[in-house]
Amino acid sequence: MMKRILFWLNNSRLFSLPMTFMSWLVVFLYSLKAGGNFFNGILALIGIAFAHLATNLFDDYVDYKTEIAKPAKAQISGKSKCEYLKSGKATLSELLKVIMIYCSIAFVIGVYLTFSAGWGVVLLALIGGIITLTYSKISTAGFSEIYVGLAFGPLLFEGVHYVMCRNFSAEVLWISLAVVMFTVGLVYMNNLLDYDNDVAENKNSICVWLRDKQKAALGLLYLYCAGYVFCLVLTLTTWNYLYYLPILILPYVYEVYKSAREYGVNKDFVPPVKRWYYPLDNWEQVKKSGHSSFYLRLFLARNLMIWFSTLMSVAVLFS
């Protein structure tokens, strides 16, 4: 039983949950300092995490259904989508059951928070539900970054703040916009790494629209710069100079951008792994799989988001 649970958690892309947890942590600390409800904040994290995992699996469901309806094509990118379905390790029926379990947990938590915090939760949950159900279609159309920006930015931050403090906050909105640029950066990096495959399958993304891998890599840098601009806005509106702390990781920002450019030139090139690149999930196993070039860049973008959120959490905590 435990082995099967771990199997589905792995298929749900558990490695992506830090982007949920770290985003939540920033606003949780802010709301807690404002006298927010601790228990509601914890429940919000659990609900958001299961909604996130459900979205990941539903994306797999739509992708797989779409792919099997097309003629077989060679995989161009550095990873194989829906591999657990293609190999027969799981069926579509099992996949739908797991999605329903995840959604049910999120729904029950949402009902409790509605009675605890107010009916504003219903509106927030409705928006979140629409995003979950339509993400795959929107992603195929090329707007995944916008959806992720909305879901993990204003919706998540204001939602957590609302269930904890029963109000919305302009400062929370600015914080969400700063942090979410680095969350969107992770999605953008994934699309950048998938550039060749998306072009071959006529799948749209911002990277594909740019029609050049080096221009697309530069787009990643613009996203990170936008995050720093929102930090500046926060500082000027709150006079809390701790919001400048993320400047400390500018060298890491350059490392991630550089690795994205290198992948555009040679997607098989694996740069030397430096000590500060970690954690790299199951790295030895990833290297054996032959996908290390792809996943190293993905992990770097994820870890950069973690570092940025950590420094923002410190800024909030000691403000």
URRATA-V191170 format. One record per backbone hydrogen bond with DSSP energy under -0.5 kcal/mol. CO is the residue of the C=O (numbers start at 1). NH is the residue of the N-H. Records with the same first field share a line. If there is no record, write none. Layout:
CO->NH  NH
//
This chain:
1->5
2->6
3->7
4->8
5->9
6->10
7->11
8->12
9->14
10->13
13->16
14->17
16->19  20
17->20  21
18->22
19->23
20->24
21->25
22->26
23->27
24->28
25->29
26->30
27->31
28->32
29->33
30->34
31->36
32->35
36->38
37->41
38->42
39->43
40->44
41->45
42->46
43->47
44->48
45->49
46->50
47->51
48->52
49->53
50->54
51->55
52->56
53->57
54->58
55->59
56->60
57->61
58->62
59->63
60->64
61->65
62->66
63->67
64->68
65->69
67->70
79->81
80->83
82->85  86
83->87
84->89  90
85->88
91->95
92->96
93->97
94->98
95->99
96->100
97->101
98->102
99->103
100->104
101->105
102->106
103->107
104->108
105->109
106->110
107->111
108->112
109->113
110->114
111->115
112->116
113->117  118
114->118
118->121
119->122  123
120->124
121->125
122->126
123->127
124->128
125->129
126->130
127->131
128->132
129->133
130->134
131->135
134->138
135->139
136->140
137->141
138->142  143
139->142
140->204
143->147
144->148
145->149
146->150
147->151
148->152
149->153
150->155
151->156
153->157
154->158
155->159
156->160
157->161
158->162
159->163
160->164
161->165
162->166
164->37
169->173
170->174
171->175
172->176
173->177
174->178
175->179
176->180
177->181
178->182
179->182  183
180->184
181->185
182->186
183->186  187
184->188
185->189
186->190
187->191
188->192
189->193
190->194
192->195
194->198
195->199
196->200
197->201
198->203
199->202
205->209
206->210
207->211  212
208->211
212->216
213->217
214->218
215->219
216->220
217->221
218->222
219->223
220->224
221->225
222->226
223->227
224->228
225->229
226->230
227->231
228->232
229->233
230->234
231->235
232->236
233->237
234->238
235->239
239->241
240->243
241->244
242->245
244->247
245->248
246->249
247->250
249->252  253
250->254
251->255
252->256
253->257
254->258
255->259
256->260
257->261
258->262
259->263
260->264
261->265
262->266
266->269
269->271
272->274
274->277
275->278
279->281
280->283
282->286
283->287
284->288
285->289
286->290  291
287->290
291->295
292->296
293->297
294->298
295->299
296->300
297->301
298->302
299->303
300->304
301->305
302->306
303->307
304->308
305->309
306->310
307->311
308->312
309->313
310->314
311->315
312->316
313->317
314->318
316->319
//
